[in-house]
Amino acid sequence: MKRIVVLLSILLAFSLLFTACGQKAAESPKTQETAKTDEKKEEPKTGDAVPNVPLPKGGNVEAVKQLPKKPLRIAFLSFQNNPFWFPVRDGANAAKEYLKNFNTTVDYIVMGDDLTADRVVAAMEASIAKQYDAIAVVPIFDGTENVINKAVDSGIPVFNFIAEGSKPSKRIAFLGQDAYAAGQLAGQTIEKITGGNGKIGVITGVFGATQHENRMNGALDYLKEKVPGVKVVGKYENKDKAETAYTLTKDMLTANPDLKVIYVTAGGPFGAAKAIQDMKLTGKVGVVAYDHIPDNIKYVRSGEIVAAIAQDPFGQGFDSVVYLYNYLVAGQKPPKDFIPVKLDVLTPDNVNELYPEK
């Protein structure tokens, strides 16, 4: 009897063992399938949905509908020596806010408050050393093309804006004013104001700065060829400083009481306007200048600045950065090697229409 019980126990144990193995074999495919499902669930989300971010007011170029493969860093190298640069800064900061949605950091870097080629070279060298993915820069002077080429040769694309030197470089494009054409437009404006006869004085920003020279020469070449009745009493440099423009204007008007126009090719024209106002010569002497910035608009309203030619500083600050983003992410080059801004002319006649008082 004991033998029978032992035999039955052994048979029962074997039966349970085979049943368990069969269950495991049957469950195995389900377990593999579940693992595959879990594996799919655990795949990291790419987050590649391109954000729908509206352009800020004043921006003209949209980012491509594509995100970078890695976080990007763009250096924005600018000057800050007079109020003209404030809207440039604001455009760059608007691009910073816009592109942070595209996994891109924009660093606004001031090269200095005095415009020199050395400042540009030093800032470019620092940006190359920090291995930025791209650089937007205001080169202004000849002698900066070599460091631009160095950046490009090291794999860092460079975009020039506002003003560049006369010598070619490997930058991908330049966004800014056709300075000589702007000077010609200034010459035509001076012709209208003077009626083709009279004395004018010229205040340029920095002698040797290509943009400033082209604006000055564009106007003077036009007057020399088309308006021989206009005489230039002198050409002076104010380093973009309004206070220097103020002093130079007072000196010119004291020496030439019959002066009709002060032509300011770069920064600080509101200093010349204030000198005219302080000398109570509004309506007798007018300033022809550049930029629709608040400091200038004030004197356009009161009549001391009779013409201010635009160059869209906010748009240049914003667009130059987005052009670089599009190039980095999609290999999309700007539409032209030189992208000119509009040369809208602000006068006392249209100032309230273009810039209504709040």
C-alpha positions as CSV (number, residue, x, y, z in Angstrom):
1,M,0.0,0.0,0.0
2,K,2.8,2.4,0.9
3,R,4.4,1.6,-2.5
4,I,1.2,2.5,-4.3
5,V,0.9,5.8,-2.4
6,V,4.6,6.7,-3.2
7,L,4.0,5.8,-6.9
8,L,0.9,8.0,-7.0
9,S,2.8,10.9,-5.4
10,I,5.6,10.6,-8.0
11,L,3.1,10.5,-10.9
12,L,1.3,13.6,-9.5
13,A,4.6,15.6,-9.1
14,F,5.6,14.8,-12.8
15,S,2.1,15.8,-13.9
16,L,2.3,19.2,-12.1
17,L,5.8,19.8,-13.5
18,F,4.7,19.2,-17.1
19,T,1.6,21.4,-16.6
20,A,3.8,24.2,-15.3
21,C,6.2,23.9,-18.2
22,G,3.4,24.0,-20.7
23,Q,2.0,27.1,-19.1
24,K,5.4,28.8,-19.3
25,A,5.7,27.8,-22.9
26,A,2.3,29.1,-23.7
27,E,3.0,32.4,-21.8
28,S,6.3,33.0,-23.5
29,P,5.1,34.6,-26.8
30,K,2.8,36.9,-24.8
31,T,5.7,38.0,-22.7
32,Q,7.8,38.8,-25.7
33,E,5.0,40.7,-27.3
34,T,4.4,42.7,-24.1
35,A,8.2,43.5,-24.0
36,K,8.0,44.8,-27.5
37,T,5.0,47.0,-26.6
38,D,6.8,48.3,-23.5
39,E,9.9,49.0,-25.6
40,K,7.8,51.1,-27.9
41,K,6.3,53.0,-25.0
42,E,9.8,53.7,-23.6
43,E,11.2,55.2,-26.9
44,P,12.1,58.8,-26.1
45,K,9.9,61.5,-27.6
46,T,11.8,63.5,-30.1
47,G,9.9,66.8,-29.5
48,D,10.5,67.7,-33.2
49,A,7.2,69.6,-33.5
50,V,8.2,73.0,-35.0
51,P,6.7,75.8,-32.8
52,N,4.3,78.1,-34.4
53,V,5.8,81.4,-33.2
54,P,4.6,84.7,-34.8
55,L,7.2,87.2,-36.0
56,P,7.6,90.2,-33.7
57,K,6.7,93.6,-35.1
58,G,9.6,94.9,-37.2
59,G,11.0,91.4,-38.0
60,N,11.0,90.5,-41.7
61,V,12.5,87.0,-41.9
62,E,10.8,83.9,-40.6
63,A,12.7,80.9,-39.2
64,V,12.5,77.8,-41.4
65,K,10.0,75.1,-40.2
66,Q,12.8,73.0,-38.9
67,L,14.5,72.5,-35.6
68,P,18.3,72.1,-35.1
69,K,19.8,68.7,-34.5
70,K,21.6,70.2,-31.4
71,P,21.3,73.4,-29.4
72,L,22.8,76.4,-31.3
73,R,24.6,79.5,-30.1
74,I,24.8,82.6,-32.2
75,A,27.0,85.6,-31.3
76,F,25.6,89.1,-32.2
77,L,28.5,91.6,-32.2
78,S,27.4,95.2,-32.2
79,F,28.6,98.7,-31.1
80,Q,26.9,101.0,-28.6
81,N,28.2,104.5,-28.8
82,N,25.0,106.5,-29.6
83,P,21.2,106.0,-29.6
84,F,21.2,104.6,-33.1
85,W,22.3,101.3,-31.7
86,F,19.3,100.9,-29.3
87,P,16.9,99.6,-32.0
88,V,19.7,97.4,-33.3
89,R,20.0,95.9,-29.8
90,D,16.2,95.6,-29.5
91,G,16.1,93.7,-32.8
92,A,18.8,91.3,-31.7
93,N,17.0,90.8,-28.4
94,A,13.7,90.2,-30.2
95,A,15.5,87.5,-32.3
96,K,16.8,86.0,-29.0
97,E,13.3,85.7,-27.7
98,Y,12.0,84.3,-31.0
99,L,14.7,81.8,-31.5
100,K,14.8,80.4,-28.0
101,N,11.7,78.5,-29.2
102,F,13.9,76.9,-31.7
103,N,16.5,75.6,-29.2
104,T,18.9,78.5,-30.1
105,T,20.7,81.0,-27.9
106,V,21.6,84.4,-29.1
107,D,24.3,86.4,-27.2
108,Y,24.2,90.2,-27.7
109,I,27.8,91.3,-27.3
110,V,28.9,95.0,-27.3
111,M,32.2,95.4,-29.0
112,G,32.8,98.8,-27.5
113,D,31.8,102.5,-27.6
114,D,34.5,103.6,-30.1
115,L,34.3,102.4,-33.7
116,T,37.6,100.8,-34.7
117,A,38.7,97.8,-36.7
118,D,40.7,96.6,-33.7
119,R,37.4,96.3,-31.7
120,V,35.9,94.2,-34.4
121,V,38.9,91.9,-34.7
122,A,39.1,91.4,-30.9
123,A,35.4,90.5,-30.6
124,M,35.6,88.2,-33.6
125,E,38.6,86.4,-32.2
126,A,36.8,85.9,-28.9
127,S,33.8,84.5,-30.6
128,I,35.9,82.1,-32.6
129,A,37.6,80.9,-29.5
130,K,34.2,80.3,-27.8
131,Q,33.2,78.2,-30.8
132,Y,29.9,79.9,-31.5
133,D,27.9,78.2,-34.3
134,A,27.5,81.5,-36.2
135,I,28.4,85.2,-35.9
136,A,26.5,88.3,-36.9
137,V,28.8,91.3,-36.9
138,V,29.1,95.0,-37.9
139,P,32.6,95.0,-39.5
140,I,32.5,98.6,-40.7
141,F,36.2,98.9,-41.6
142,D,38.7,97.5,-44.1
143,G,41.1,95.2,-42.2
144,T,38.2,93.1,-40.7
145,E,37.9,90.8,-43.7
146,N,40.8,88.6,-42.6
147,V,39.2,87.7,-39.2
148,I,35.9,87.1,-41.0
149,N,37.6,84.6,-43.3
150,K,39.3,83.0,-40.3
151,A,35.9,82.3,-38.7
152,V,34.4,80.9,-41.9
153,D,37.5,78.7,-42.5
154,S,37.0,77.3,-39.0
155,G,33.4,76.4,-39.8
156,I,31.6,79.4,-38.3
157,P,29.4,81.2,-40.9
158,V,29.4,85.0,-40.6
159,F,26.7,87.5,-41.6
160,N,27.4,91.2,-41.9
161,F,24.9,93.9,-41.1
162,I,24.7,97.7,-40.9
163,A,28.1,98.4,-42.4
164,E,31.1,96.5,-43.8
165,G,34.5,97.3,-45.2
166,S,35.1,97.7,-49.0
167,K,37.2,94.5,-49.3
168,P,35.4,91.2,-50.0
169,S,35.3,88.5,-47.4
170,K,33.8,85.0,-47.1
171,R,30.7,86.2,-45.1
172,I,27.5,84.6,-46.4
173,A,25.7,88.0,-47.0
174,F,25.4,91.6,-46.0
175,L,22.2,93.3,-44.9
176,G,22.2,97.1,-44.8
177,Q,22.0,100.3,-46.7
178,D,23.5,101.0,-50.1
179,A,25.5,103.8,-48.6
180,Y,26.5,105.5,-51.8
181,A,22.9,105.5,-53.1
182,A,21.8,106.9,-49.7
183,G,24.4,109.6,-50.1
184,Q,23.1,110.4,-53.6
185,L,19.6,110.7,-52.2
186,A,21.0,113.1,-49.5
187,G,22.6,115.1,-52.3
188,Q,19.2,115.4,-54.1
189,T,17.6,116.5,-50.8
190,I,20.2,119.1,-50.2
191,E,19.6,120.4,-53.8
192,K,15.9,120.9,-53.0
193,I,16.5,122.6,-49.6
194,T,19.2,125.0,-51.0
195,G,17.4,125.6,-54.3
196,G,20.7,124.7,-55.9
197,N,22.8,127.5,-54.3
198,G,24.4,128.1,-50.9
199,K,26.9,126.7,-48.4
200,I,26.8,123.4,-46.5
201,G,28.9,121.8,-43.9
202,V,29.6,118.1,-43.5
203,I,30.0,116.1,-40.3
204,T,30.9,112.5,-40.8
205,G,31.1,109.8,-38.1
206,V,34.6,108.3,-38.6
207,F,37.0,109.1,-41.4
208,G,37.9,105.8,-43.1
209,A,34.7,104.0,-42.1
210,T,33.5,102.7,-45.5
211,Q,29.8,103.4,-44.9
212,H,30.4,106.9,-43.7
213,E,32.8,107.7,-46.5
214,N,30.3,106.3,-49.1
215,R,27.5,108.4,-47.7
216,M,29.6,111.5,-47.7
217,N,31.0,110.9,-51.2
218,G,27.6,109.9,-52.6
219,A,26.2,113.3,-51.7
220,L,29.2,115.4,-52.6
221,D,29.7,113.6,-55.9
222,Y,26.1,114.3,-56.8
223,L,26.4,118.0,-55.8
224,K,29.7,118.5,-57.6
225,E,28.3,117.0,-60.8
226,K,24.7,118.2,-60.7
227,V,24.6,121.3,-58.4
228,P,27.7,123.4,-58.8
229,G,26.1,126.3,-56.9
230,V,26.4,124.4,-53.6
231,K,29.7,125.0,-51.8
232,V,31.1,122.8,-49.0
233,V,32.7,124.9,-46.2
234,G,34.3,121.9,-44.5
235,K,34.2,118.2,-43.6
236,Y,34.6,117.2,-40.0
237,E,34.5,114.1,-37.8
238,N,32.4,113.7,-34.7
239,K,33.1,110.0,-33.8
240,D,29.3,109.5,-33.8
241,K,29.0,111.8,-30.8
242,A,26.1,114.2,-30.5
243,E,27.9,116.6,-28.3
244,T,30.7,116.9,-30.8
245,A,28.2,117.5,-33.6
246,Y,26.7,120.2,-31.4
247,T,30.1,122.0,-31.1
248,L,31.0,121.6,-34.7
249,T,27.7,123.0,-35.9
250,K,28.0,126.1,-33.7
251,D,31.5,126.7,-34.9
252,M,30.5,126.3,-38.6
253,L,27.5,128.6,-38.2
254,T,29.5,131.2,-36.3
255,A,32.1,131.2,-39.1
256,N,29.5,131.0,-41.9
257,P,26.3,132.8,-40.9
258,D,24.8,132.1,-44.4
259,L,25.2,128.3,-44.0
260,K,22.0,126.5,-45.2
261,V,22.5,122.8,-44.5
262,I,24.5,120.6,-42.1
263,Y,24.9,117.2,-43.6
264,V,25.5,114.5,-40.9
265,T,26.5,111.2,-42.4
266,A,26.3,109.0,-39.3
267,G,25.6,109.2,-35.5
268,G,24.7,112.2,-33.4
269,P,22.7,114.4,-35.9
270,F,20.4,115.5,-33.1
271,G,23.4,117.3,-31.6
272,A,23.6,119.5,-34.7
273,A,19.8,120.0,-34.6
274,K,20.0,121.2,-31.0
275,A,22.8,123.7,-31.9
276,I,20.5,125.2,-34.6
277,Q,17.6,125.4,-32.1
278,D,19.8,127.0,-29.4
279,M,21.0,129.6,-31.9
280,K,17.4,130.3,-32.9
281,L,18.1,129.4,-36.5
282,T,15.2,127.0,-37.0
283,G,13.8,127.4,-40.5
284,K,17.0,129.1,-41.7
285,V,19.4,126.1,-41.4
286,G,18.4,122.5,-41.8
287,V,20.1,119.1,-40.9
288,V,20.1,116.3,-43.4
289,A,20.8,113.0,-41.7
290,Y,20.1,109.3,-41.2
291,D,17.9,107.2,-39.0
292,H,14.3,107.3,-37.7
293,I,15.2,107.1,-34.0
294,P,13.3,109.0,-31.3
295,D,16.2,111.5,-30.8
296,N,16.0,112.5,-34.4
297,I,12.2,112.3,-34.8
298,K,11.9,114.9,-32.1
299,Y,13.9,117.5,-34.2
300,V,12.1,116.5,-37.4
301,R,8.9,117.5,-35.7
302,S,10.3,120.9,-34.5
303,G,11.9,121.5,-37.9
304,E,15.7,121.5,-37.3
305,I,16.2,118.1,-39.1
306,V,14.6,118.6,-42.5
307,A,15.3,115.0,-43.8
308,A,16.3,111.7,-42.1
309,I,17.0,108.7,-44.4
310,A,16.0,105.3,-43.0
311,Q,18.0,102.1,-42.6
312,D,15.8,99.9,-40.4
313,P,18.1,99.2,-37.5
314,F,15.6,97.0,-35.7
315,G,15.0,94.9,-38.8
316,Q,18.7,94.5,-39.4
317,G,19.2,93.4,-35.8
318,F,16.5,90.8,-36.0
319,D,16.8,89.6,-39.6
320,S,20.5,89.0,-39.6
321,V,20.2,86.5,-36.7
322,V,17.3,84.6,-38.3
323,Y,19.2,84.5,-41.7
324,L,22.0,82.7,-39.8
325,Y,19.6,80.3,-38.1
326,N,18.1,79.3,-41.4
327,Y,21.6,78.8,-42.9
328,L,22.7,76.7,-40.0
329,V,19.6,74.5,-39.8
330,A,18.5,74.1,-43.4
331,G,21.5,75.3,-45.4
332,Q,19.3,78.1,-46.7
333,K,21.3,81.0,-48.0
334,P,19.9,84.6,-48.0
335,P,18.2,85.6,-51.3
336,K,21.0,87.9,-52.3
337,D,24.7,88.5,-51.4
338,F,23.7,92.1,-50.6
339,I,20.2,92.7,-49.1
340,P,19.4,96.4,-49.2
341,V,17.1,98.2,-46.8
342,K,14.6,100.8,-47.9
343,L,15.7,104.4,-48.1
344,D,12.5,106.0,-46.7
345,V,12.9,109.8,-46.1
346,L,11.3,111.3,-43.0
347,T,10.5,115.1,-43.2
348,P,8.6,117.6,-41.2
349,D,5.8,117.1,-43.8
350,N,5.3,113.4,-43.2
351,V,6.6,112.8,-39.7
352,N,3.1,112.9,-38.1
353,E,1.8,110.4,-40.6
354,L,4.7,108.0,-40.2
355,Y,5.1,108.5,-36.5
356,P,1.9,109.8,-34.9
357,E,2.3,111.4,-31.5
358,K,0.9,109.3,-28.7
